């Protein structure tokens, strides 16, 4: 969403279930990458492999064409293999063979629409995160993370992510990341992804503030629909971050023997961030409901004001119409002297108008005393 001013445009979106957007063909062999439908997407980019290696003293960062020799037997050197694009199935299979990645994990990698989760395969930890992308609405991209010994592998569909601060900390030796192991790098990646949700929440809060200012515009018929869309997006955000919290809880439980104790502390802090996001999303959803109720209350008040004006007009003209109706009856004056003798008066017409005027002014004074005209 961009900045809003004046009348809101209509926006309709249809959310398809995740299983309907990406699913392997029925009957495929589990872990088979040969016919996965996700690899046939037109916007899937070619593979781009960046390898970052570092310890407390040294650091290298280079783009490579293969990962056959991109690991280190030195336990003090951390290797980060950062893969963008999953079109090259041979590269993924090679990656799986090189590091002993489980076929089911690789199948989850290419599915691309998995929810946040964590699995442990032997001494390999596998974590899927949903990274928020784009500035219009709420959209996420899957980031698959492997921890194999002193090697961290991250795989995502497109180039461009929220991990540049992590790469910058490594290249400039900022913070403690260069002095920690590969498990801390996994934490840093997950934490950067989770922190990427805070600007999303802030953006929706800004939209809600703008909508609160537009509530006085009774002609803004699209505002309730926009509030509905924002509420739906906030619900999706809450569900997504809650899945991350569940995955982190499982990571802490299943990471025995792999995760260092101090890394566990940082992962728990990441869980606290998720709790803040969930609380903010719940608060904003409540705000959506309150704004929606306030909008309809104000709309009802405006409608009542319109009905009030119409009622006043009708109240004034009903007795006048009654008088006009009486004198509109066609009684024969020759048949009886009692049949509207005032019709023969010289001032009959001014008399009728005067009666109508007195009735109208009397009703106006009565309504004024009752406070209807103030």
WOJOJO-V562419 format. One line per field, one symbol per residue. ss: DSSP state (H for helix, E for strand, - for the rest). phi: phi as a letter, one per 40 degrees, with the letter a starting at -180 (. if undefined). A space follows every 10 residues. Layout:
BEGIN
ss = ???
phi = ???
END
This chain:
BEGIN
ss = ---------- -------HHH H--------- ------HHHH -------EEE EEEE----EE EEEE------ -------EEE EEEE----HH HHHHHHHHH- --HHHHHHHH H-----EEEE E--EEEEEEE EEE-----EE EEEEEEEE-- EEEEEE---- ---HHHHHHH H-----HHH- -HHHHHHHHH HHHHHHHHHH HHHHHHHHHH HHHH------ --HHHHHHHH HHHHHHHHHH HHHHHHHHHH HHHH------ HHHHHHHHHH HHHHHHHHHH HHHHHHHHHH HHHHHHHHHH HHHHHHHHHH HHHHHHHHHH HHHHHH---- ---------- HHHH---HHH HHHHHHHHHH HHHHHHHHH- ----
phi = .ccbagcccc abbbcccdcc caacccgccd gcbcbccccb cccccccbbb bbbaacbbab aacbcabdbc abccccbcbb cbbbgbcccc ccccccccbg ccdccccccc cgbcccaabb bgcbbbbbbb ccbgbbgbbb bcbcbbbbgc bbbbbacbch abcddccccc cbfcgbcccb cccccddccc cccccccccc cccccccccc cccccccccc cccdcccccc cccccccccc cccccccccc cccccdgbcc cccccccccc ccccdccccc cccccccdcc cccccccccc cccccccccc cccccccccc cccccccccc cccccacccf ccccccbccd ccccdccccc cccccccccc gcbc
END
